[in-house]
Amino acid sequence: MLVLSRKETQRIRLGDSIVVTIVKISGDKVRVGIEAPAEVLVLRDELEARGEAAPAAVVSASRVPLAAPAALAPLERSA
């Protein structure tokens, strides 16, 4: 397992198409934004473990756009 320290607004890129952004840190809670293609299943671990998420609900929930804070700059891609 790779463990990284990040501050608010910092991002982590996973492959070519997934970006994880630390949106907000407040006390012991961290808000994480995940940008991923629609075909990538993004599911909280505790929901998968309990079998609570129906595939249709997961697909519709994963397509809801996340509002990013204005402070987040777009990622620059190197050629």
TITI-520740 format. One line per field, with one value per atom (N, C-alpha, C): residue in three letters; x, y, z; residue number from 0. Coordinates in Angstrom, 3 decimals. Example, Ala and Ser with C-alpha at 12.3 -4.5 7.8 and 13.67 -1.06 7.14 Angstrom:
BEGIN
residuo <- c(ALA, ALA, ALA, SER, SER, SER)
xx <- c(13.190, 12.300, 13.200, 12.850, 13.670, 12.900)
yy <- c(-5.690, -4.500, -3.300, -2.250, -1.060, 0.030)
zz <- c(7.800, 7.800, 7.800, 7.080, 7.140, 7.870)
num <- c(0, 0, 0, 1, 1, 1)
END
This chain:
BEGIN
residuo <- c(MET, MET, MET, LEU, LEU, LEU, VAL, VAL, VAL, LEU, LEU, LEU, SER, SER, SER, ARG, ARG, ARG, LYS, LYS, LYS, GLU, GLU, GLU, THR, THR, THR, GLN, GLN, GLN, ARG, ARG, ARG, ILE, ILE, ILE, ARG, ARG, ARG, LEU, LEU, LEU, GLY, GLY, GLY, ASP, ASP, ASP, SER, SER, SER, ILE, ILE, ILE, VAL, VAL, VAL, VAL, VAL, VAL, THR, THR, THR, ILE, ILE, ILE, VAL, VAL, VAL, LYS, LYS, LYS, ILE, ILE, ILE, SER, SER, SER, GLY, GLY, GLY, ASP, ASP, ASP, LYS, LYS, LYS, VAL, VAL, VAL, ARG, ARG, ARG, VAL, VAL, VAL, GLY, GLY, GLY, ILE, ILE, ILE, GLU, GLU, GLU, ALA, ALA, ALA, PRO, PRO, PRO, ALA, ALA, ALA, GLU, GLU, GLU, VAL, VAL, VAL, LEU, LEU, LEU, VAL, VAL, VAL, LEU, LEU, LEU, ARG, ARG, ARG, ASP, ASP, ASP, GLU, GLU, GLU, LEU, LEU, LEU, GLU, GLU, GLU, ALA, ALA, ALA, ARG, ARG, ARG, GLY, GLY, GLY, GLU, GLU, GLU, ALA, ALA, ALA, ALA, ALA, ALA, PRO, PRO, PRO, ALA, ALA, ALA, ALA, ALA, ALA, VAL, VAL, VAL, VAL, VAL, VAL, SER, SER, SER, ALA, ALA, ALA, SER, SER, SER, ARG, ARG, ARG, VAL, VAL, VAL, PRO, PRO, PRO, LEU, LEU, LEU, ALA, ALA, ALA, ALA, ALA, ALA, PRO, PRO, PRO, ALA, ALA, ALA, ALA, ALA, ALA, LEU, LEU, LEU, ALA, ALA, ALA, PRO, PRO, PRO, LEU, LEU, LEU, GLU, GLU, GLU, ARG, ARG, ARG, SER, SER, SER, ALA, ALA, ALA)
xx <- c(0.850, 0.000, 0.896, 0.577, 1.273, 0.514, 1.189, 0.566, 1.172, 0.308, 0.764, 0.150, 0.889, 0.347, -0.023, -1.191, -1.663, -2.298, -2.298, -2.980, -4.217, -5.079, -6.266, -5.874, -6.688, -6.568, -5.486, -4.707, -3.698, -4.349, -3.739, -4.320, -3.358, -3.943, -3.196, -3.777, -2.930, -3.381, -3.167, -4.196, -4.124, -4.272, -3.197, -3.237, -3.504, -4.117, -4.378, -5.733, -6.650, -8.019, -8.662, -7.927, -8.518, -7.695, -8.410, -7.767, -8.491, -7.729, -8.271, -7.816, -8.783, -8.486, -8.876, -8.006, -8.353, -9.112, -10.413, -11.266, -11.256, -11.398, -11.458, -11.010, -10.272, -9.879, -10.455, -11.245, -11.892, -11.877, -11.012, -10.907, -10.422, -11.207, -10.828, -11.491, -12.096, -12.762, -12.039, -11.977, -11.360, -12.375, -12.650, -13.535, -12.656, -12.990, -12.200, -13.079, -12.567, -13.251, -12.556, -13.350, -12.790, -13.325, -12.424, -12.789, -12.389, -13.389, -13.122, -14.119, -13.749, -14.688, -15.945, -17.042, -18.320, -18.258, -17.399, -17.339, -16.538, -15.909, -15.143, -16.062, -16.192, -17.020, -16.273, -16.903, -16.342, -17.328, -16.915, -17.821, -17.097, -17.738, -17.158, -17.037, -15.933, -15.637, -16.711, -17.230, -18.221, -19.522, -19.867, -21.068, -20.870, -19.707, -19.417, -19.386, -18.789, -18.676, -20.045, -21.003, -22.349, -23.266, -22.807, -23.620, -24.820, -24.730, -25.868, -26.106, -25.084, -25.237, -25.725, -26.869, -27.383, -26.640, -26.328, -25.575, -26.209, -27.524, -28.174, -27.954, -28.034, -27.828, -26.382, -25.464, -24.049, -23.752, -24.272, -24.021, -24.578, -25.810, -26.388, -25.658, -25.248, -24.538, -23.155, -22.505, -21.155, -21.137, -22.279, -22.333, -22.724, -22.921, -23.260, -21.994, -21.993, -20.774, -20.485, -19.221, -18.816, -18.474, -18.965, -18.620, -17.278, -16.297, -14.957, -14.817, -14.145, -13.906, -13.142, -13.398, -12.747, -11.231, -10.765, -9.326, -8.555, -9.253, -8.573, -8.240, -6.979, -6.548, -6.663, -6.964, -7.015, -5.645, -5.665, -4.411, -3.761, -2.465, -1.729, -1.139, -1.335, -0.789, 0.517, 1.482, 2.743, 2.668, 3.242, 3.166, 4.125)
yy <- c(-1.176, 0.000, 1.239, 2.167, 3.447, 4.424, 5.080, 6.050, 7.413, 8.402, 9.748, 10.767, 11.823, 12.954, 14.026, 14.617, 15.659, 16.767, 17.959, 19.105, 19.414, 20.287, 20.687, 21.187, 20.848, 21.184, 20.403, 19.583, 18.791, 17.563, 17.083, 15.987, 14.822, 13.662, 12.445, 11.869, 11.547, 10.974, 9.460, 8.709, 7.253, 6.877, 6.498, 6.190, 7.445, 7.262, 8.381, 9.033, 8.369, 8.870, 9.069, 8.864, 9.022, 10.037, 11.019, 12.032, 12.091, 12.007, 12.117, 13.466, 14.274, 15.608, 15.690, 16.227, 16.491, 17.815, 17.759, 18.932, 19.748, 19.076, 19.801, 18.895, 19.480, 18.772, 19.561, 18.888, 19.549, 18.601, 18.887, 18.007, 16.638, 15.599, 14.230, 13.750, 14.662, 14.280, 14.887, 14.102, 14.540, 14.344, 15.411, 15.304, 15.058, 14.009, 13.599, 13.671, 14.296, 14.311, 13.338, 12.583, 11.592, 11.859, 12.100, 12.259, 10.975, 10.285, 9.014, 8.836, 8.062, 7.775, 7.081, 7.255, 6.681, 5.162, 4.500, 3.039, 2.537, 3.429, 3.040, 3.106, 1.989, 1.918, 2.560, 3.567, 4.222, 3.968, 3.195, 2.752, 2.760, 3.354, 3.320, 1.869, 1.548, 0.177, -0.411, 0.380, -0.172, -0.551, 0.113, -0.254, -1.559, -1.731, -2.964, -4.148, -3.965, -5.040, -5.506, -4.568, -4.922, -5.303, -5.128, -5.463, -4.554, -3.309, -2.407, -1.691, -1.515, -0.706, -1.554, -1.184, -1.845, -1.268, -2.079, -1.571, -0.341, -0.296, 0.861, 2.120, 2.008, 3.169, 3.641, 2.713, 3.069, 3.809, 3.308, 3.947, 5.356, 5.549, 6.890, 7.815, 7.316, 8.149, 8.522, 7.639, 7.926, 8.958, 9.239, 10.213, 11.605, 11.780, 13.094, 13.936, 15.092, 15.904, 16.501, 16.544, 17.128, 18.592, 19.453, 20.870, 21.069, 21.490, 21.693, 23.122, 23.326, 24.677, 25.488, 26.781, 27.651, 27.674, 27.340, 27.383, 26.283, 25.279, 24.179, 24.574, 24.535, 24.840, 23.594, 23.742, 22.544, 21.883, 20.588, 19.849, 20.179, 20.314, 20.533, 19.213, 18.872, 17.634, 17.923, 17.080, 17.231, 16.410, 16.907, 16.233, 15.087)
zz <- c(0.000, 0.000, 0.000, -0.869, -0.920, -0.039, 0.888, 1.783, 1.483, 1.198, 0.851, 1.792, 2.063, 2.812, 1.797, 1.937, 1.031, 1.840, 1.310, 1.908, 1.077, 1.605, 0.858, -0.523, -1.490, -2.916, -3.644, -2.959, -3.645, -4.262, -5.331, -6.110, -6.247, -6.506, -6.782, -8.065, -9.016, -10.277, -10.241, -10.615, -10.701, -12.172, -12.791, -14.220, -15.026, -16.194, -17.095, -16.884, -16.182, -16.185, -14.815, -13.737, -12.406, -11.617, -11.035, -10.216, -8.877, -7.790, -6.441, -5.890, -5.430, -4.914, -3.453, -2.612, -1.220, -1.239, -1.060, -1.179, 0.100, 1.256, 2.521, 3.657, 4.594, 5.814, 6.974, 7.792, 8.918, 10.110, 11.081, 12.249, 11.830, 12.150, 11.806, 10.525, 9.743, 8.500, 7.303, 6.247, 5.002, 3.886, 3.120, 1.950, 0.742, 0.015, -1.130, -2.376, -3.423, -4.711, -5.643, -6.402, -7.309, -8.704, -9.644, -11.044, -11.751, -12.317, -12.980, -14.118, -15.121, -16.207, -15.667, -16.377, -15.936, -15.778, -16.540, -16.454, -15.263, -14.515, -13.325, -12.110, -11.428, -10.232, -9.065, -8.457, -7.272, -6.142, -5.159, -4.109, -2.775, -1.762, -0.418, 0.038, 0.672, 1.075, 1.978, 2.925, 3.846, 3.148, 2.047, 1.299, 0.548, -0.032, -0.747, 0.214, 1.385, 2.368, 2.847, 2.950, 3.411, 2.259, 1.030, -0.127, -0.286, 0.198, 0.192, -1.120, -1.913, -3.117, -4.282, -4.819, -6.013, -7.216, -8.214, -9.364, -10.016, -10.166, -10.796, -9.974, -8.658, -7.790, -7.856, -7.954, -8.017, -9.307, -10.419, -11.708, -11.718, -11.241, -11.264, -10.301, -9.156, -8.190, -8.691, -9.428, -9.890, -11.008, -11.603, -12.691, -12.222, -10.926, -10.397, -10.392, -11.074, -11.094, -9.731, -9.356, -8.089, -8.313, -7.450, -7.539, -6.857, -7.612, -7.062, -6.570, -5.454, -4.981, -6.020, -6.070, -7.048, -6.868, -5.679, -5.414, -6.144, -6.640, -7.315, -8.741, -9.059, -10.418, -11.265, -12.547, -13.409, -13.505, -13.688, -13.816, -15.145, -15.122, -16.354, -16.801, -18.045, -18.580, -19.299, -19.041, -19.768, -21.042, -22.083, -23.392, -23.491)
num <- c(0, 0, 0, 1, 1, 1, 2, 2, 2, 3, 3, 3, 4, 4, 4, 5, 5, 5, 6, 6, 6, 7, 7, 7, 8, 8, 8, 9, 9, 9, 10, 10, 10, 11, 11, 11, 12, 12, 12, 13, 13, 13, 14, 14, 14, 15, 15, 15, 16, 16, 16, 17, 17, 17, 18, 18, 18, 19, 19, 19, 20, 20, 20, 21, 21, 21, 22, 22, 22, 23, 23, 23, 24, 24, 24, 25, 25, 25, 26, 26, 26, 27, 27, 27, 28, 28, 28, 29, 29, 29, 30, 30, 30, 31, 31, 31, 32, 32, 32, 33, 33, 33, 34, 34, 34, 35, 35, 35, 36, 36, 36, 37, 37, 37, 38, 38, 38, 39, 39, 39, 40, 40, 40, 41, 41, 41, 42, 42, 42, 43, 43, 43, 44, 44, 44, 45, 45, 45, 46, 46, 46, 47, 47, 47, 48, 48, 48, 49, 49, 49, 50, 50, 50, 51, 51, 51, 52, 52, 52, 53, 53, 53, 54, 54, 54, 55, 55, 55, 56, 56, 56, 57, 57, 57, 58, 58, 58, 59, 59, 59, 60, 60, 60, 61, 61, 61, 62, 62, 62, 63, 63, 63, 64, 64, 64, 65, 65, 65, 66, 66, 66, 67, 67, 67, 68, 68, 68, 69, 69, 69, 70, 70, 70, 71, 71, 71, 72, 72, 72, 73, 73, 73, 74, 74, 74, 75, 75, 75, 76, 76, 76, 77, 77, 77, 78, 78, 78)
END
